[in-house]
Amino acid sequence: MAQTQGRQIGKDQFRDRLATVSETGGRNWIYAKKPGGRFYNARTILSLFLLAFFFSGPFITINGNPLLLVNILERKFVIFGVAFWPQDLHLLVFGMLSFIVFIVLFTTIFGRLFCGWACPQTIFLEMVFRKIEYWIEGDASAQKRLKKAPWNTEKILKKGSKHAIFYVLSFTISNLFLAYIIGKDQLFEIITDPPSEHAAGLTAMIIFSGVFYGVFAFMREQVCHFVCPYGRMQSVMLDNNSINVMYDYKRGENRASVGNRNKVDTGKATLADLGFSEDATFGDCIDCYQCVKVCPMGIDIRNGTQLECVHCTACIDACDSVMEKIDKPRGLIRYASENSIREETRKIFTPRVMGYSGILMILLTTFVVLMSMRSDLETTVLRQRGTLYQELPNNMYSNIYEIKVINKTFDTRDYEIKLLAPEGGELVSLGNVKSVEPQNLAEGRFLIKLNANQLNGLQTELTFGVYSNGEHIETVTSGFLGPAN
């Protein structure tokens, strides 16, 4: 049996519904009390840093190159100043696999720490939009009163100004996200050109702004409940050694409300009068309900780890404040694992953690090796489609080849290709590639001539050397089609 707010709750009622859903299936709007405390201050500082990074990211360059660009339409990807092409898909795959395994490992050890401290949804909602809401409408109790108030001048001004600011912020955020996709130069071009020249883009931005506005003004915690898959994945990542925001039930139970304790202490009521046995002892939890009032997800952390909890630490700050007022040690709600509370033992490096760590090391090693082998120029040489060999005088044969060269750097590169094997072969340009523009693809054609005594039957392997500024940077192979012996 669990005791809450002076009443006993049976197992058939324990955690049997979402806090944001009413008994009739409607929406319970969460009016979270304004948090405050050491963890909230630390989160605010980190959020300011992350927000500054987000808003300045499109304008940060490394050697004149964007810090981050994910242009899916034009298949241009720049990550920390390094350009990736579709031909580098294997690198992106290993990079993403490493990132996913890192998230699994991090969650196994630290729970949903990312959600409360670094998730964009949490940062924008709690550190931007909700702060504006507190500034305009007041704390939770004032927001409830405003909700119930008639539509007078004050309510219209407060609601109207709040939602107007929300939409302007959403529009700004949408444009910044667009800058990460198309780049700041194209974004400035769209902004400065007449709207009629970019009607489709403007329409898309209005739609995206509406989506962001709807998320932060109305959906809010519903995104974490029903849209984000991370919360549902945590059930297979967490174990009893994972560090979460936990309520120390060994220290906190049996709980009794402040009023009940006052009655017992002043002799106005006996334990039996209040429904407790005469030998009952009270835990440190006084059932003040402050941890629930500040929770932006509307849950009661005293009911254990729950899918909805994003580890924002608001309940820790609220509980610590109450403990200080009643001369009890802080930490009734804290970062802890189930085993550290139940058995008072801490174990981080479990076989599961070591297994994930091993997989992550293998993936990272593979990624680093592949990155070190990655060349700035990538050459593809193929025999021209639909052509056969040509027989030439003096017992010579020729094939025509198409060449495609990708310059993955941000500088123009000189280019030269030479036939290395078989020795004595001749390469004749038919409009060959001489240089490649930065972040671009160059195409050309050339002819290879071989003597009959250099052929190895129907298929002869050719080896080409690729040079840039006199430096050998790549070796490419292809096949030469000749007459059958």
MOVENTA-V40247 format. One record per residue. N is the residue number from 1. D_FIRST is the distance of its C-alpha to the first C-alpha in whole Angstrom. Layout:
BEGIN
n=[N/N]
d_first=[D_FIRST/D_FIRST]
END
This chain:
BEGIN
n=[1/2/3/4/5/6/7/8/9/10/11/12/13/14/15/16/17/18/19/20/21/22/23/24/25/26/27/28/29/30/31/32/33/34/35/36/37/38/39/40/41/42/43/44/45/46/47/48/49/50/51/52/53/54/55/56/57/58/59/60/61/62/63/64/65/66/67/68/69/70/71/72/73/74/75/76/77/78/79/80/81/82/83/84/85/86/87/88/89/90/91/92/93/94/95/96/97/98/99/100/101/102/103/104/105/106/107/108/109/110/111/112/113/114/115/116/117/118/119/120/121/122/123/124/125/126/127/128/129/130/131/132/133/134/135/136/137/138/139/140/141/142/143/144/145/146/147/148/149/150/151/152/153/154/155/156/157/158/159/160/161/162/163/164/165/166/167/168/169/170/171/172/173/174/175/176/177/178/179/180/181/182/183/184/185/186/187/188/189/190/191/192/193/194/195/196/197/198/199/200/201/202/203/204/205/206/207/208/209/210/211/212/213/214/215/216/217/218/219/220/221/222/223/224/225/226/227/228/229/230/231/232/233/234/235/236/237/238/239/240/241/242/243/244/245/246/247/248/249/250/251/252/253/254/255/256/257/258/259/260/261/262/263/264/265/266/267/268/269/270/271/272/273/274/275/276/277/278/279/280/281/282/283/284/285/286/287/288/289/290/291/292/293/294/295/296/297/298/299/300/301/302/303/304/305/306/307/308/309/310/311/312/313/314/315/316/317/318/319/320/321/322/323/324/325/326/327/328/329/330/331/332/333/334/335/336/337/338/339/340/341/342/343/344/345/346/347/348/349/350/351/352/353/354/355/356/357/358/359/360/361/362/363/364/365/366/367/368/369/370/371/372/373/374/375/376/377/378/379/380/381/382/383/384/385/386/387/388/389/390/391/392/393/394/395/396/397/398/399/400/401/402/403/404/405/406/407/408/409/410/411/412/413/414/415/416/417/418/419/420/421/422/423/424/425/426/427/428/429/430/431/432/433/434/435/436/437/438/439/440/441/442/443/444/445/446/447/448/449/450/451/452/453/454/455/456/457/458/459/460/461/462/463/464/465/466/467/468/469/470/471/472/473/474/475/476/477/478/479/480/481/482/483/484/485]
d_first=[0/4/7/10/13/12/10/7/6/5/6/10/10/9/12/14/17/19/20/23/23/23/22/25/26/28/28/26/28/27/28/27/28/31/30/32/32/33/32/33/36/36/35/38/41/40/40/43/45/43/44/48/48/47/50/52/52/54/57/57/59/60/64/64/61/58/55/53/54/53/55/54/57/60/58/58/56/56/53/54/57/58/59/58/59/58/60/57/55/54/53/51/49/49/48/45/44/44/42/39/39/39/36/34/35/34/30/29/30/29/27/28/30/33/31/30/34/36/35/38/36/33/37/38/36/34/37/40/39/36/38/41/38/37/41/42/39/37/34/31/31/35/34/32/35/38/36/36/39/42/45/47/49/46/44/46/48/44/43/46/47/44/44/48/47/44/46/49/47/46/49/50/47/48/52/51/49/52/54/52/53/57/58/59/62/62/59/62/64/62/61/65/66/67/64/66/66/63/62/59/58/57/56/53/52/52/49/48/47/46/43/42/42/40/37/37/38/36/34/32/29/29/32/29/27/29/33/32/31/31/27/27/29/26/24/27/28/25/24/22/25/25/25/23/22/19/16/17/13/15/17/15/12/11/12/14/17/20/21/19/20/24/24/22/25/28/27/27/23/22/18/18/19/16/14/13/15/18/18/15/16/16/16/18/16/17/16/19/18/22/20/19/23/25/23/26/24/21/18/16/16/13/11/14/17/18/21/22/22/26/26/28/26/26/23/24/27/25/23/26/27/25/25/28/28/26/28/25/26/26/24/20/20/23/25/23/22/19/21/23/19/18/21/23/26/28/30/31/34/32/34/33/34/37/38/37/40/42/42/43/45/47/47/48/51/52/52/54/57/57/57/60/62/62/65/66/68/67/70/70/74/74/77/78/77/80/82/84/86/90/93/95/98/99/96/93/90/88/84/83/79/77/75/72/71/68/68/64/65/66/70/73/74/77/77/79/79/81/82/81/82/84/87/90/88/88/86/88/86/85/84/81/79/80/77/74/72/69/66/68/69/73/75/78/81/83/85/85/89/89/92/92/92/89/87/85/85/83/80/81/78/79/77/77/77/75/77/76/78/80/76/75/72/71/72/72/74/75/77/81/82/86/88/87/89]
END
